[in-house]
Amino acid sequence: MSPTYRLAAALLLPLALIAASCGDSTRKAPLADWVDGLCRAAAALDRDRDAALETFTSADLTNTAAAKQVFVTTVEKQREVQKTFRAAVNDLGQPDIDGGKEVVKAFQDQFKENDQRTDDVAKRVAAIPDRADFLTEFQRIVDQAGEPDFRAKLVLVAKDHPRVDDLIAAIDKDPDCSRVIFSASPAANPQSEAWVSGVCTALGTWINALSTGADSINRKLDAAQTPAEVKRILVDFFEQGLADTRALDRALKRLDPPPVRDGKEINRVFVTAGEDLVAAMERLNREVRSADFSTIQQADAEAARFIALIDQLFGDVAASFDELQQYDPEGLDILFQELPECQF
C-alpha cells in the first residue's frame, strides 16, 4: 500500500478507541467470549476503516487546500464507521475477571486521550498553509503526534490484577486484533521485532561470511602459482559459501511470519529468496568444478569470472526483495531502519 495510506492510517486508527465508549460495565462476560467479541468488532472496524480511507489515499494531494478538505471528509467517514464499532463494544460489557472493571476504566482513559489527540491533529491539518506541501506537513504532524500506548495502560492494570495479563495475551493471539486495539503500527508488537531481528541476523551473518570469504579469496588468488591452486581456492570458497547459504535458508525458514496483514506474503518473499540463493550457490559449485583450469591464463580468466559472479549474487539478493513493494509493511520498514542488527 502507498505511504499516503500508512500516514492516514497512523492518524485515523486511534479514532477506533475514541468511539468505543466504555461498554455496559454492569454486564459481565467470560474472558474468552469478551476478547472474541472485541476482536470481531476490531476486524469489522479495520475493514470499514480501509474503505473510508480510500477517498483520502486516492485523492490528488498536490492541491493542499483540496487535500485538507478531503481529510476532513475522511475523518467524518471514520466517525461513522466507529459508531458501529462502539455499539459492538457496548454490548460486550466487561470481562469477568479480577480487574475487569479496571480494564473498562483503562479504555475510558484512552478514549479521552485519543479524543484530545484527534482534535489537535484536525486543527493542525486545517492550519496547514495552502501554499505548503501537504504531504510534507502531514508527515510532520504524524511524527509529532506519535501513537497512543494503550498496551501500557493494561500492563499497569495487570500489576495489581494479574488476570489482565491473560486478557492481553488473548488479544495478542490474534495479530490483526492486537494491531487495531494496541497500536497504529505493528512495529510495536514484540513478534514483529523478533521477526525483523531474525531476518537481519540471518542476512547479516550470511553477508559477513561471504564478504569475508570474498576478501580472503583475492589475497589467496594473488599468491596462487598453478591452475590447480586457483581451482582449489575457488572450489573451497564456493563450498563454504554453499554451507553459509544453506544456514541462511534454514534460519529464514525457522521464523514465524510477522503479525501484520501481509505477514505471510512478506515472510514468503524472504523464504523464497533463501531458497533461490541456495539454488544459485549450488549451480556455482557445479560450474566451478567443471570449469577449464588447464592453463594459468584460463585459470586467471575463470577466477575473474567467478569473482564477478560473487558480486552479482549480492545484487541478485537486493533485486529479489523488489516484490516487497506490493505489500504494506505496517511498521516493519521502521524496524528494519532502526534495529542495530539491520545496519549492515
N, C-alpha and C positions, 0 to 999 in steps of 0.2 A: 504494500500500500504506500501512498505518497507521504512525503514528510508533512504536507499540509494536514493530512488525516491525523497523523500522530500528534501534531501540535494541537489541533482542535480537540482530539480525544483527551489529551492531557489536561485541558482546561475544563471540559464539559463532563468528564466521567464523575468527578466528585458531586455533581448535581444529583446523582443517584441517591446518595445518602441524605442530601437535603430534603428530598421529597419522601423519604421513607417513613417519616413520622416516628412514633415511639411504640406503636402497637397497642393491643389491649393487654396492659400489664397485669390485669386480674386473671386472665386466662393462661393456663399453663399447658405446655405440650412436651412430650418426651423429647430428649435431646436430639435423637436421630431424626425424628419427624420434623422438629423445628428447623434443623440445618437443611434437611431435604427441601422443605418449603422455601427457605431463604435462597437456596441455590437455584431452584426452579424460577423464582422471581428474578434473580440476578441474570439468569440465562435469557429470559424474555426481555429484560431491560437492555442487555448487551446487544441483542438482535435489533430491537427497535431503535436503540441509540444509533447504531450504524446507519440505519435508514434515514434517521433525522440528520445525521452528519453529511449525508450525500449532497445536500444542497450547498453546503459550505465548501466541501472539498472539490466539487465540480465547478465552482464559480470562478470567474476571472478576477483574481485578487490583485491584478496590477492597477486597478482603479480603487484607490484607498477609500474614497467616500462610499462607493458601492459595496466594497468588501465589509465595511463597518456595518452597513445596513443588513447585509446577508448574515453577518454574525449575530445581530440582534434577532433576526428571524429564526436562526438556528437554535438560539437559546430558548426562544419561545416554544419551538417544537420539542425541545428537550424537556421542558417543564410539563408539557402534555404527556410525554412518554412516562414521566415519573409518577404521574397521577395513578397510572395502572400499577406501577411498582409499589407505591405507597399503600394502595388498597390490599395488595397481596401480603405485604409485610404486616399490616394492621391485623390481618386475620390470623397471624401466627401466635399472637400473644407473647409469652416469654418462655424461654427454655426451662423445663422443670428440673433444675439443678441448683445446688447451693451457689449463689452468685447470679442466678438468673435475673433478678431484679436489677442488680448492678450492671449486667450486660445491657439491659434496656437503657439504663441511665447513660452508659458509655456511648450508645448510639445517639441519645439525645444531645450529649455534649458535642459529639462530632457534627451533628446536624447544624448546631449553632455556629461552630467554627467555619463549616463549609458555606453556610449562608452568607457570612461576612466576607469570606474569600470570593465567592461568586459575585457579590455586589461590587467589591473592589475591582475585580477583573473587568466587569462590564463597564464600569466608569472609566477605567484606564483604556480600554479598547475604544470607547466612544471619544476619548480625548486625543486619540492619535491624529496628528495634523493631516489634512487631506493631501498635502504635498509630500508627506513622508512615505517611505516604502513600507507597505502594510506588513508583509511577511517578516521583515527585519524587526519592526516594532512588536509584532505579535510574538516572535521568538523571544524577545527581551522580556515581555510580560510573562510568558510561560516560565522562563528561567527564574525570574524574581518571585513569582507566585509560589513556586515549589509545589510539593504534593502533600496531601494530608497523610498522617500516620495513624490510621485507626487501629492497626495491629498493636501499636504501643499502648493504647488505652486498654485493650482487652488483656494484654500481658500484665499490666498494672493491676487490673481486677483479679487476675489469676493468682497474684501473690497472696491475697487473703482468701481466695476461693479457688482452690486447685482444680475443681471440676471444670472451670472455664478453660483450662488447658485442653481438655477433651473437646470442647466446642471449637477452639481454634484449630486443633488437629483435624477435626471432622470437616471443617471448611477447606483446609489445605489439601485434603484428599481429592478435591475437585479443583484442578488448577484454574479453570476458567472462572469458577465461583470465587476462588481466592483472589484472582486478579481484579474482579469487579468490586468485591467487598473491601479488600485491604489496601489496594494501591492502584493508581493510574498506570503504573509501569511495573510489569512483571520482573523488571531488573531487581526489585526489592525482595523478590522471593529467593530464599536460600537455595532452592532447587535450581533456579536459573543461574545463580552464581556458581554453583557446583558444576553445572554442565559446561559453562563457558570456561571455567578454570580447567576442567578436564580436557576440553578441546585444545586450549592453549598449551597446557603442559605436554600433551601428546605431540602436537605440532612443533612446539619449541624444542623438545628433545630430539625429534627427527631432524629438524633443520640444523640444529647444532651438530649432530652426529655427521650428517652429510657435508656440512660446511668444513668441519674439522678434517674429515677424510679428504675432501677436495683440496684443501690447503696442503695436506701432507703428501698427496699424490704428485703434486707438481714438483716438490723437492725430490721425491724418490725417482721420478722420471728423469729429472735433470742428471741424477747420478747413475742412471742405468747405462750399462755398457753393451748389452746384447739384446737382440729382438726377444729372446726368451725371457729376459728380466723384465722388459716392458710389458709383455703379455701377463706375466705372473703378477706384477704390480696392479694392472688393471683388473685382472680376474679377482684378486683378493679384495680390491676396493668394492667391486660390484657385488661380491658375495656378502660382504659386511653390510653394504647398502641394502641388499635384499632383506637381510636379517633385521635391520633397523626399520625398514618399511613395513615388514610383517608385524613388528612390535607396535608400530603406529596404527596399523589396521586393527589389531586386537584391542588396543586402548580405546579407539573410537567406538568400536562395537560394544564395549562394556558400558558405555554411557547411556543412561535413560534420557529420552527426549526432553527438552526444556518445557516447562509448563506454560507455554504460550499457544495461541490459537493455531499457528502454523508449525508448532514444535516438531511434530513427526516429520513433516516435509523438510524443515531446516536440518534436522538431525540426519535425515536420509542423504542430503547433499554431502555432508561430511563423511558419512559411512561409504557412500559411493566413491568419493574422492580417494579414500583409503584403499578401496578395492582396486580402483584404476591404477593407483600408484604401484601396488604390488604387481599387477599385470605388466606395467611398463618396466619395472625393475627386473622381473623375470625375463622379459624379452631382451633387455640389455645384457643380462647374464648369458643368454644363449648366443647373442651376437658377438660378444667379446670373446667367447670361447671358440667361435667358428671363424673369426676374422683372420686375415692373412698377415702374419708377422714374420714372413720368411726372410725379409731383409731389414736392415736398420732403417732404411728410407721408408719402407712400407710400415714398419712399426711406428715410426715417428708420425706418419700420416694418420694411422689408425688411432694413436694416442690423442692427437689433436681433435679427431672426430668425436671420440668418446668424451673428452673433456667438454666439448661443445654440447653434447647431449646431456651432460650433467646440468649445465646452465639452463638448457631448455626445460629440463624436468622441473626446476623451480618455477619457471614461467608457466608451465602447464598446471602446477598446483594452484597458482593465483587465478588462472583462467577458469579452472574447474568450479570456482566459487561464484562465478558470474550469475549462476542460476539463482543465487540467494536474493537477487534484486527483485524477484517477483513476489517475495514474501515479506510480511510486516514483522520486523524484529521485535517490536514492542518492548524496547529497552535492552534487548540483548546486545545491540550495537554499542550501547553506552558501556556495558560491562567489558566488551572487547577493547574499548578505548582506555578503560580505567584500571583494569586488573593488572598488577605488576607482571604476572606470568604471561601476559599477552603482548608485552612490549619487546618484540624481537624483530 
